[in-house]
Amino acid sequence: MFHGVVPPLCTPLTEDGEVDTASLERLTGFLLDAGVHGLFVGGSTGEIAQLTDAARDTALRTVVATAAGQVPVLAGAIDTGTRRVLEHARRAQASGADAVVVTAPFYVGVAEAEVRAHYELLHAALELPVVAYDIPANVGYKLPSALLGELAQAKVIAAVKDSSGDLEGFQRVLDGAAGSGAGCLTGSETLADLAMARGADGIVPGLGNVDPHGYVRLYEAARAGDFAAARAEQRRLTALFAVIEVADRGRVGRMSGALGAFKAALAARGVIRHAYTQAPLLPLTDAESRAVAELLAAAGLGAVE
């Protein structure tokens, strides 16, 4: 289940902030047609922290129904405390998720013993596999590599999604989890080739919404041992990743710049209808969206049939 290219889906929205289910169905189909190996609903790229519980449920059920068992569907169960996460996880299971993806608790400020207890309590209470999600830029806490290895060996977690950007730390996770059966996936759009060369099981790239075919090619090349081809694909994808830099950072923050760019790119390609983001995040301006379109053209990406 925990291998290959597993894009963290954007959540297309209507003008009034509701989930645009028709666009989400089209996005899901687009990713499946590209040959992805799984789908991750309710991650940072999906604006999970901004979505209501009802919107989380709608997005997950839409993707589960559209995927119809073709690939596993992972669901973000992300919140500030263990009981809240457990509630999200149970709702995800009822909606048809195959696994839940869980960060460390945030806002409260936690220590390692509390994080360990968080994952152990979830493992004991849930039937679904738990994926540990390391994203310190958003959570404010870096999951210790040694702890992740211990949790993997104890079968408390079934996989790790590493979005820390720390390749050396990821290597320690790979070493610590070796032989446990736990999957180790990188969430880095720009280090995917290096992570695969070091033994990663897969890639969870936000940019994979925009160019899933490119990440599938990279993954397949790396799995075949053709790291020259993987590096070449990575260079092209890294150039495309410049879309996240087009937004005026005096107007919007890091998340708006990245998610707004992904959605503008998907709208330009005709995959989703609109590039609306969930408040307080702001979408790109028309001028910024045109800059995204130019980068798409440079990468050879046009409208999706």
C-alpha positions in Angstrom: 0.0 0.0 0.0 2.8 2.4 0.9 4.8 2.7 -2.2 4.9 4.5 -5.5 3.6 8.0 -6.4 0.8 9.0 -3.9 -0.2 12.6 -4.7 -1.7 14.7 -1.8 -4.8 16.0 -3.6 -5.7 19.6 -3.8 -9.3 20.3 -2.7 -11.1 22.2 -5.5 -13.6 24.7 -4.1 -16.6 26.6 -5.3 -16.7 30.4 -4.9 -18.6 30.0 -1.5 -15.9 27.7 -0.1 -17.7 24.3 -0.6 -16.0 21.3 -2.1 -16.3 21.3 -5.9 -17.0 17.6 -6.2 -17.2 17.6 -10.0 -13.7 19.1 -10.2 -12.4 16.7 -7.5 -13.8 13.8 -9.4 -12.0 15.0 -12.5 -8.7 15.6 -10.6 -8.9 12.1 -9.2 -9.5 10.6 -12.6 -6.6 12.6 -14.1 -4.3 11.2 -11.4 -5.5 7.7 -11.9 -5.0 7.9 -15.6 -1.4 9.0 -15.0 -0.7 5.8 -13.2 -0.3 6.9 -9.6 -0.1 4.2 -7.0 -2.3 5.8 -4.3 -4.2 9.0 -3.3 -3.8 11.1 -0.2 -6.8 13.1 0.7 -6.7 15.7 3.5 -3.0 16.7 3.6 -1.5 20.2 3.7 -1.9 20.4 0.0 -5.6 19.6 0.5 -5.9 22.6 2.9 -6.9 20.2 5.7 -6.4 22.8 8.4 -8.9 25.1 6.8 -11.6 22.6 6.0 -14.7 21.9 8.1 -15.4 18.3 9.2 -18.2 18.2 6.7 -15.9 19.3 3.9 -13.2 16.8 5.0 -15.9 14.0 4.8 -17.2 15.2 1.4 -13.7 15.3 -0.2 -12.7 11.9 1.1 -16.0 10.2 0.1 -15.7 11.8 -3.4 -12.2 10.4 -3.9 -13.0 7.0 -2.5 -16.1 6.7 -4.8 -14.2 7.9 -7.8 -11.1 5.7 -7.2 -13.5 2.7 -6.7 -10.7 0.5 -5.3 -8.2 1.0 -8.1 -5.6 2.3 -5.6 -5.4 2.8 -1.9 -6.8 6.0 -0.5 -5.0 7.6 2.5 -6.9 10.2 4.6 -5.4 12.9 6.8 -6.5 12.7 10.4 -4.8 15.9 11.5 -5.6 18.0 14.5 -4.2 19.4 17.8 -4.9 16.5 20.1 -5.1 12.7 20.2 -8.9 12.5 20.9 -9.6 14.9 18.0 -7.4 12.9 15.7 -9.1 9.7 16.8 -12.5 11.2 15.9 -11.2 12.2 12.5 -9.7 8.8 11.9 -12.9 7.0 12.7 -14.8 9.2 10.3 -12.2 8.5 7.7 -12.6 4.8 8.2 -16.4 5.1 7.9 -15.9 7.0 4.6 -13.8 4.2 3.1 -10.2 5.2 3.8 -7.5 2.5 3.7 -5.1 4.3 6.1 -4.9 7.5 8.1 -2.0 10.0 8.0 -1.2 11.7 11.3 1.1 14.5 12.3 2.4 15.2 15.8 0.0 17.2 17.9 0.4 20.9 17.4 -0.4 24.2 19.0 0.1 22.7 22.5 3.9 22.2 22.3 4.9 18.5 22.8 7.8 16.5 23.9 9.0 13.1 22.5 7.3 11.1 25.2 3.9 12.7 24.4 4.4 12.2 20.7 5.2 8.5 21.3 2.0 8.1 23.4 0.0 9.9 20.7 0.9 7.3 18.1 0.6 4.4 20.5 -2.8 5.4 21.6 -4.0 5.8 18.0 -2.6 2.4 17.0 -4.3 0.7 19.9 -7.7 2.3 19.2 -7.8 2.1 15.4 -8.2 -0.7 12.9 -6.7 1.3 10.1 -2.9 1.5 9.5 -1.4 4.8 10.8 1.1 6.8 8.7 3.3 9.2 10.6 3.5 12.5 8.8 6.6 14.6 9.5 6.1 18.2 8.4 7.8 20.5 10.9 7.3 23.7 8.9 3.5 23.4 9.6 3.4 21.5 12.9 6.4 23.2 14.6 7.8 19.9 15.8 10.3 17.6 14.0 9.5 13.9 14.5 12.7 12.4 15.8 14.2 9.9 13.3 15.0 7.4 16.1 11.5 7.5 17.4 10.0 6.8 13.9 12.3 3.8 13.6 11.2 2.5 17.0 7.5 3.0 16.2 8.0 1.2 12.8 9.8 -1.7 14.4 7.0 -2.0 17.0 4.4 -2.0 14.2 2.8 1.1 15.8 3.1 2.9 12.5 2.8 1.4 9.0 4.6 4.1 7.1 6.3 7.4 7.3 5.7 10.4 5.1 8.7 12.7 5.4 8.1 16.3 4.4 10.9 17.8 6.4 13.3 18.3 3.5 16.0 16.8 5.7 17.6 14.1 3.5 20.1 13.0 6.1 17.2 12.7 8.6 15.3 10.7 6.1 18.2 8.4 5.7 18.1 7.7 9.4 14.4 6.9 9.2 15.2 4.5 6.4 17.9 2.8 8.5 15.7 2.7 11.6 12.7 1.3 9.8 14.7 -1.3 7.8 13.2 -4.8 8.0 10.0 -3.6 9.7 7.9 -3.6 6.6 7.0 0.1 7.1 6.9 2.2 4.0 9.2 5.3 3.8 7.9 8.0 1.5 9.4 11.4 0.7 7.1 14.4 0.5 9.8 16.5 -1.3 9.1 17.6 -4.8 12.7 18.5 -5.5 14.6 15.7 -3.7 12.5 12.8 -5.0 15.3 11.4 -7.1 17.8 11.5 -4.3 15.4 10.0 -1.8 14.6 7.1 -4.3 18.3 6.5 -4.7 18.7 6.2 -1.0 15.9 3.6 -0.8 12.6 5.5 -0.5 9.5 3.4 -1.2 7.6 6.3 -2.8 6.9 10.0 -3.3 4.1 12.1 -2.0 4.5 15.3 -4.2 2.1 18.3 -4.1 3.3 19.2 -7.5 2.1 15.7 -8.5 -1.4 17.2 -8.8 -0.1 19.3 -11.7 2.3 16.8 -13.4 1.6 13.3 -12.1 3.0 11.7 -15.3 6.4 13.3 -14.5 6.6 11.8 -11.0 5.4 8.4 -12.2 8.2 8.5 -14.8 10.7 9.5 -12.2 9.6 6.8 -9.8 9.6 4.1 -12.5 13.1 5.1 -13.7 14.5 5.0 -10.2 12.9 1.6 -9.5 14.5 0.3 -12.7 17.9 1.6 -11.5 18.0 4.3 -14.3 19.0 7.2 -12.0 20.2 9.3 -14.9 16.7 9.3 -16.3 15.3 10.0 -12.8 17.7 12.9 -12.4 16.7 14.3 -15.8 13.0 14.1 -14.9 13.8 15.7 -11.5 15.5 18.7 -13.2 12.4 19.3 -15.3 10.1 19.0 -12.3 12.3 21.2 -10.1 12.1 23.9 -12.8 8.3 23.6 -12.8 8.2 23.8 -9.0 9.1 27.5 -9.5 5.4 28.0 -9.7 5.3 28.3 -6.0 7.5 31.4 -6.1 5.3 33.5 -8.5 3.0 34.9 -5.8 3.8 38.2 -4.1 5.0 37.2 -0.6 4.1 40.7 0.6 0.5 39.8 -0.1 0.3 36.1 0.8 2.1 33.6 2.9 4.0 30.5 1.9 1.0 28.2 1.9 -1.1 30.5 -0.2 1.7 30.9 -2.7 2.2 27.2 -3.1 -1.4 26.0 -3.0 -2.6 28.9 -5.1 -0.1 28.0 -7.7 -1.0 24.4 -7.8 -4.7 25.3 -8.2 -4.0 28.0 -10.8 -2.0 25.4 -12.7 -4.8 22.8 -12.5 -7.3 25.4 -13.7 -5.1 26.4 -16.6 -4.8 22.8 -17.6 -8.6 22.4 -17.4 -8.5 19.8 -14.6 -10.5 21.9 -12.1 -12.9 24.7 -12.8 -11.6 27.4 -10.4 -8.5 28.1 -8.3 -10.3 29.3 -5.2 -8.6 28.7 -1.9 -10.1 28.3 1.6 -10.0 31.4 3.9 -7.8 32.8 5.1 -5.7 31.6 2.2 -5.8 33.9 -0.8 -5.7 32.7 -4.5 -3.2 34.0 -7.0 -3.9 37.2 -8.9 -4.6 37.1 -12.7 -1.0 38.3 -13.4 0.4 35.6 -11.1 -1.8 33.0 -12.8 -0.4 34.0 -16.1 3.1 33.5 -14.8 2.1 30.0 -13.7 0.8 29.3 -17.2 4.1 30.4 -18.7 6.0 27.9 -16.5 3.5 25.2 -17.5 4.2 25.9 -21.2 8.0 25.8 -20.5 7.5 22.4 -19.0 5.5 21.2 -22.0 2.3 20.9 -20.1 -0.9 22.0 -21.9 -4.6 21.5 -21.4 -5.8 18.0 -20.4 -8.1 16.4 -22.8 
